[in-house]
């Protein structure tokens, strides 16, 4: 179940936009101002934002009631008990997306101002794109993307061809909207932490979609202690992925 609490439009929008940024929210009010500042500063302007709230109780709803922004946006809030799972939350944004591509950004992150401009160079109806994620603590970089440390990404966009679904992260992922709707969106059967991004990319990869790493697209993530993926969760996702290759 879903409701649109608040929204802001700009003029009559007859054509599809290039991007729908889908923001997953859950008690991250203290990060919202930085994210919105970054979105308002984007050099590529053909986008909207779907803010999807998993029933936060930290004042997030009141924040959207008080504020407006210089881009088209909608705010959704689940009518379910809070913390039901990220996948269900993001899927409500996909249903409302008007962009050709969905870009998934978590509320505790913010993109470089040219993020969408870079993605626009490589976006296409069969392309899945993933930039890099940089961990920050205040104004200090504390950790670079693990794929850079393993030299998996050179200085240009490259096609990932060997099990690419294990070389991506869902935060910053760009997927054609039509693909998301045709093949089911984020898997709501995955209840535990981790692997949902690997699963959705694997599902689409085995349907013929191409997976690209785009290191010029930089997303900053506010550092926090990471949740741990359980062996049970890891095994469940890997079994799903194996089934797609049959």
C-alpha positions as CSV (number, residue, x, y, z in Angstrom):
1,X,0.0,0.0,0.0
2,X,1.2,3.5,-0.8
3,X,0.2,7.1,-0.5
4,X,1.6,10.3,-2.0
5,X,1.8,12.8,0.8
6,X,3.3,15.8,-0.9
7,X,4.5,16.6,-4.4
8,X,5.8,19.5,-6.5
9,X,5.5,19.8,-10.3
10,X,6.9,22.2,-12.7
11,X,4.6,22.9,-15.7
12,X,3.0,20.4,-18.0
13,X,5.2,17.4,-18.4
14,X,4.0,15.6,-21.6
15,X,7.2,13.8,-22.4
16,X,9.1,11.3,-20.4
17,X,12.1,12.6,-18.4
18,X,15.5,11.1,-18.7
19,X,15.9,10.0,-15.1
20,X,13.8,9.3,-12.1
21,X,15.9,9.4,-9.0
22,X,14.4,7.0,-6.4
23,X,15.5,7.8,-2.9
24,X,15.1,5.2,-0.1
25,X,14.4,6.9,3.2
26,X,14.3,5.5,6.7
27,X,15.1,7.8,9.7
28,X,17.8,9.8,7.8
29,X,16.5,13.3,8.3
30,X,20.0,14.6,9.3
31,X,21.3,13.7,5.8
32,X,18.4,15.1,3.7
33,X,19.6,18.7,3.4
34,X,22.9,17.7,1.9
35,X,21.3,15.3,-0.5
36,X,18.8,17.8,-1.7
37,X,21.5,20.5,-2.1
38,X,23.4,18.0,-4.3
39,X,20.3,17.2,-6.4
40,X,19.5,20.9,-6.9
41,X,23.1,21.4,-8.1
42,X,23.0,18.7,-10.8
43,X,24.4,20.0,-14.2
44,X,21.9,17.7,-16.0
45,X,18.4,18.9,-15.3
46,X,16.1,16.4,-17.0
47,X,15.1,14.5,-13.9
48,X,12.5,14.1,-11.2
49,X,12.9,12.6,-7.7
50,X,10.7,10.0,-6.0
51,X,11.3,10.2,-2.2
52,X,10.2,6.8,-0.7
53,X,9.8,6.7,3.0
54,X,9.6,3.5,5.0
55,X,7.6,5.2,7.7
56,X,10.4,7.2,9.4
57,X,9.6,8.6,12.8
58,X,12.4,11.2,13.0
59,X,10.5,14.2,11.4
60,X,11.1,13.2,7.8
61,X,7.4,13.6,6.9
62,X,7.3,17.1,8.5
63,X,10.5,18.0,6.6
64,X,8.7,17.5,3.2
65,X,5.7,19.3,4.4
66,X,7.7,22.4,5.2
67,X,10.1,22.4,2.2
68,X,10.1,22.6,-1.6
69,X,12.9,22.2,-4.1
70,X,13.8,23.3,-7.6
71,X,13.0,20.0,-9.3
72,X,9.8,17.9,-9.8
73,X,9.4,15.6,-6.8
74,X,7.0,13.3,-5.0
75,X,7.1,12.0,-1.5
76,X,5.6,8.6,-0.7
77,X,5.1,7.0,2.7
78,X,4.3,3.3,3.2
79,X,1.1,2.5,5.1
80,X,2.8,-0.5,6.7
81,X,4.8,-0.9,9.9
82,X,8.2,0.8,9.6
83,X,11.3,-1.1,8.6
84,X,9.4,-3.6,6.3
85,X,12.3,-3.8,3.8
86,X,14.1,-1.5,1.4
87,X,12.9,-3.5,-1.7
88,X,9.2,-2.8,-1.0
89,X,10.0,0.8,-0.3
90,X,11.9,1.4,-3.6
91,X,9.2,-0.4,-5.6
92,X,6.7,2.2,-4.8
93,X,8.9,4.8,-6.5
94,X,9.3,2.6,-9.6
95,X,5.5,2.5,-10.0
96,X,5.4,6.3,-10.1
97,X,8.6,7.0,-12.1
98,X,8.2,9.0,-15.3
99,X,11.9,8.8,-16.3
100,X,13.4,6.5,-18.9
101,X,15.9,5.3,-16.3
102,X,15.6,4.8,-12.5
103,X,18.6,5.9,-10.5
104,X,18.6,4.5,-6.9
105,X,20.2,6.7,-4.3
106,X,19.9,6.2,-0.5
107,X,19.1,9.1,1.7
108,X,22.5,8.9,3.5
109,X,24.3,9.6,0.3
110,X,24.7,12.5,-2.2
111,X,26.0,12.5,-5.8
112,X,28.6,14.7,-7.4
113,X,27.0,17.6,-9.3
114,X,27.8,16.0,-12.7
115,X,26.5,12.6,-11.7
116,X,23.5,12.6,-14.0
117,X,25.5,14.2,-16.8
118,X,27.9,11.3,-16.7
119,X,25.2,8.7,-16.6
120,X,23.5,10.3,-19.5
121,X,26.5,9.6,-21.7
122,X,26.1,5.9,-21.3
123,X,22.4,5.4,-20.5
124,X,20.5,3.2,-23.0
125,X,17.5,0.8,-23.2
126,X,19.7,-2.2,-22.6
127,X,22.4,-0.7,-20.3
128,X,22.7,-1.0,-16.5
129,X,25.1,1.5,-15.1
130,X,27.0,1.6,-11.8
131,X,29.3,4.4,-10.6
132,X,31.6,4.3,-7.6
133,X,30.9,5.0,-4.0
134,X,33.2,7.1,-1.7
135,X,32.7,6.9,2.0
136,X,32.9,10.3,3.8
137,X,32.8,11.4,7.4
138,X,31.9,15.1,7.4
139,X,34.3,16.7,4.9
140,X,36.8,13.9,5.1
141,X,37.1,10.9,2.7
142,X,37.6,7.8,4.9
143,X,37.3,5.0,2.3
144,X,37.4,4.6,-1.5
145,X,35.3,2.2,-3.5
146,X,36.5,-1.4,-2.9
147,X,36.4,-2.0,-6.7
148,X,39.0,0.7,-7.2
149,X,41.3,-0.9,-4.6
150,X,41.0,-4.2,-6.4
151,X,41.8,-2.5,-9.8
152,X,38.5,-3.7,-11.2
153,X,37.7,-0.3,-12.8
154,X,40.1,1.5,-15.1
155,X,39.9,5.3,-15.8
156,X,37.0,4.9,-18.3
157,X,33.6,3.3,-18.5
158,X,33.9,-0.4,-19.1
159,X,31.6,-3.3,-19.7
160,X,31.6,-5.9,-16.9
161,X,31.3,-9.3,-18.5
162,X,32.3,-11.9,-15.9
163,X,29.5,-12.2,-13.3
164,X,29.0,-8.4,-13.3
165,X,26.3,-8.6,-10.7
166,X,28.9,-9.2,-8.0
167,X,30.9,-6.1,-9.0
168,X,28.2,-3.5,-8.4
169,X,26.5,-1.7,-5.5
170,X,22.8,-0.8,-5.5
171,X,23.4,2.7,-4.1
172,X,23.8,4.8,-7.3
173,X,22.6,2.0,-9.7
174,X,20.9,3.2,-12.9
175,X,18.5,0.7,-14.6
176,X,16.0,1.3,-17.5
177,X,12.6,1.9,-16.0
178,X,11.0,-0.4,-18.6
179,X,13.3,-3.3,-17.5
180,X,12.3,-2.7,-13.8
181,X,8.6,-2.9,-14.6
182,X,8.9,-5.8,-17.0
183,X,10.9,-8.0,-14.8
184,X,9.5,-7.3,-11.4
185,X,11.5,-4.5,-9.7
186,X,13.4,-5.2,-6.5
187,X,12.8,-8.7,-5.1
188,X,10.5,-8.3,-2.0
189,X,11.2,-11.9,-1.0
190,X,14.7,-10.9,0.1
191,X,14.0,-10.0,3.7
192,X,17.4,-9.9,5.3
193,X,20.3,-7.5,4.7
194,X,22.4,-7.5,1.6
195,X,22.4,-9.1,-1.9
196,X,19.2,-7.5,-3.2
197,X,21.2,-5.3,-5.6
198,X,23.3,-8.3,-6.9
199,X,20.0,-10.3,-7.4
200,X,18.2,-7.7,-9.5
201,X,21.3,-7.1,-11.7
202,X,21.8,-10.8,-12.2
203,X,18.1,-11.2,-13.1
204,X,18.4,-8.5,-15.8
205,X,21.9,-9.6,-17.0
206,X,20.5,-13.1,-17.8
207,X,17.7,-11.4,-19.8
208,X,20.3,-9.8,-22.0
209,X,21.0,-6.4,-20.3
210,X,24.6,-5.1,-20.3
211,X,26.3,-4.0,-17.1
212,X,28.7,-1.1,-17.2
213,X,31.0,0.4,-14.6
214,X,31.2,4.2,-14.9
215,X,33.9,5.4,-12.5
216,X,33.4,9.0,-13.5
217,X,30.0,8.9,-11.7
218,X,30.8,9.5,-8.1
219,X,28.4,9.1,-5.2
220,X,29.4,10.0,-1.7
221,X,28.1,8.0,1.2
222,X,28.1,9.1,4.9
223,X,30.1,6.5,6.8
224,X,28.4,4.4,9.3
225,X,28.9,0.9,10.8
226,X,27.8,-1.5,8.1
227,X,25.2,-4.2,8.7
228,X,26.5,-7.7,8.3
229,X,25.0,-10.0,5.7
230,X,24.3,-13.4,7.2
231,X,25.3,-16.7,5.7
232,X,21.7,-17.7,5.3
233,X,21.0,-14.4,3.4
234,X,24.0,-14.8,1.2
235,X,23.1,-18.4,0.4
236,X,19.5,-17.5,-0.5
237,X,20.6,-14.8,-2.9
238,X,23.3,-16.9,-4.5
239,X,20.8,-19.7,-5.1
240,X,18.5,-17.2,-6.8
241,X,21.3,-16.0,-9.0
242,X,22.3,-19.5,-10.0
243,X,18.7,-20.2,-11.0
244,X,18.7,-17.4,-13.6
245,X,21.7,-18.9,-15.5
246,X,19.9,-22.2,-16.1
